[in-house]
Amino acid sequence: MPSLSSPAMAAGVLGSTGQPVLPAAGGRSLRPWHPDDAPAVHAAYQDAGIQRWHVRRSDSVAEAGEWIERWRGCWAAETGGHWAVVDAVTDALLGRVALKAFALPDATAEVAYWTAPAARGTGVCSGAVLALAAWALGDGGFHRLELAHSAANAASCRVALRTGFAQEGVRRKAALHADGWHDMHLHARVRGD
């Protein structure tokens, strides 16, 4: 069936280029994942907060390495972009920020993030989301970014609002967590916000 509109982003526009390294506030950087990040990812997923809100744990460094390989492959496949949030000088892992579920015809993606326990409360997450959104809605070519989190996750809601993602509504009982179904807040930013 022919479409009556052209795709907002052409296939190949991202996958044919290298995933960018993005500067973030506070001497931090967003960079593509490296295989040697696996021990730090495994350690981060031992945290009860990350397990609660991301509904998974890492049982081994090897398993974390497999996740990293999948994250790295998403860019070339144009299905997502996953960045390690690191100290720009030491390269110490501080968190993760991602664009998931690319829909290139509509130029949309979903934002996801976590912060390593030792880096919480230092602005890491907000700075990373601001840097990613600025790139994605600018040079990245996206039109709309969505961000969803459990309605029970007040810290994630603060990050969303602090970074300009307006709350658009509640998706009732939309995500299954270990303790049952959670309502999800839906936030979004569009180009020009």
N, C-alpha and C positions, 0 to 999 in steps of 0.2 A: 504494500500500500504506500503510495508516494506521500511524503511529508509536504506540508504547505509552508514550512519555514525551514530555513537553513540551520544547521547545527550552530549553537552559540560558540562552541569550541570544536575545532576540527580534530578528528582522530590523528594521533601522531604528534600533536603540538607539544605535549609534555614528554612523552616517552622518547622522542628523538633527541632530547636535550638531557644533560646531566642534572640530577637533583641538586638544587642550589643549597649553599651554606648561607644561613641568614643570621645577621647580627641581632642580638636582643639586648635590652636594657640591663644595666648592672654588670657589665663585663661578661656576658653570657653569649652563647652561640647555639644555633640550631644547625646540626649537621646530620648527614645520612648516617645510619647505623653501620658499625664495623663488627665483624665477627668476634673480635676480642672484647666487645661490650657484654658478652654473654654472662660472665660472672656478676657484673653489676646489675644486670637485669634480673638474674636469678635472685640476688640478694634483695632487690626492691620488692619482688613478688612474694617475699616472706612476710611483708608488712600486712597486718590485719586490715588496715584501711584500703590498701590497693586491692587486696583480695575481696573485700566487701563490695566495693563499687565497680570493680572490673570483672567480678564473678569468675575469677580463675586464680590459680597459683602455679608456681613453677616448681616441679619436683626435682629438677636437676639442671646443672649448667648446660648440659647437652640439649635439653628441651628448650631452654631460653635461646640457645644458638639456632635451633630450628625456627623459632618465632622470628628471630632477626633475619634469617634468610628469607622467610616469607615477606617480612616488611620490606626488605631490600628489593624483592622481585616486583612488588606492587607498582613501583615507579615506571619501569619499562612496560608493564602490562597496562598502565594507565587506569588502575583501579584504586590507587591511593598513594599517599606520600607520608612516610613516617620519619620523624626526626628525633635524634637524641638531643636533649637539652643539656649542654655542658658548660663548665667554666671555660671561658675562652683562653685562659692562660694554662691551666693545669689539665684540661680536658676531662676533669672529673664529672661523672654522670650525676646530673641533678634532677632529671625527669624525662618525660616523653611528651611529645605533641604530635598529632597526626591529622591529616585530612583523609577521611575514609569515604568509601562509596562514591567515587567520582561518577558523575552523570554528565559527561562532556556535552551531549546535545543541549542540555539545559544549563551548562556551566555551573553546576552545583556540587557541593561536597559537604561532609559532616566533620566537625572538629571533635577530637578526643584528646585527653591529657591525663597525666598523673605526675606527682612530684615525689621524689625520694624522701623518706621520712626526715633525714637530717637537713634537708633544704626547705622544709615547709615553713611558712610564715616569713619568707624573705623576698617575696615578689617574683620568684622563679616562674611560677605557673602563669600569672598575669602577663609578665613580660614576654614569655614564649608565645602565648596566645595572641597578644598584640602584634608581635613580629610576624607570626604566621599569617594572621588575617590581613595585615598590610600588604604582604607579598601576594597572597592568594587573590585578593580583590583588586590588586594593581597589576604588576607585571605577570602574575600567574594567570590572569585572564578569567578568573571565576566571577560569576555574577552574584551568587548567593551562597552563604555558608550557614549551615544549621549546627546547633549544639544542643544535645539532649543529656539530661542527667536525672537521677532519681530525685523526686520531690523531697526525699528525706536527706539529701546531701546538701546541706546549707553552705558548706565551703565551696562546692562546685558552683552553686548558684551565685555566690559572691564573685567568683572569678568571671562568670559569664556576664554579669551586669557591669562589673568594673571594666571589662574589655569591649563594651559597646554592643553586646548581643542582647537585643530587646527580647523580653519574654513574650511569646506569642500565644501560649496556651498550655494546656495540660493534656497529655495523652494518657488516658485512664488505663491503669493495669497493663502497661505496654511492655514491661521488661520483667523477666523472671530472675530474681536474685535468690540467694541461698535461703533467705527468710520468707520467700513468697513473692507475689506479684507487686511491683512498684508502679505508682503513677510516675510519669516522666514529664518534667518541665521541658518545653520546646522553646529555644531561643534562636534568633537568627540575626545576621548582618547581611546587608546587600551593598553592592557597589554604590558608592555615593553617600553612604551613612556617615 
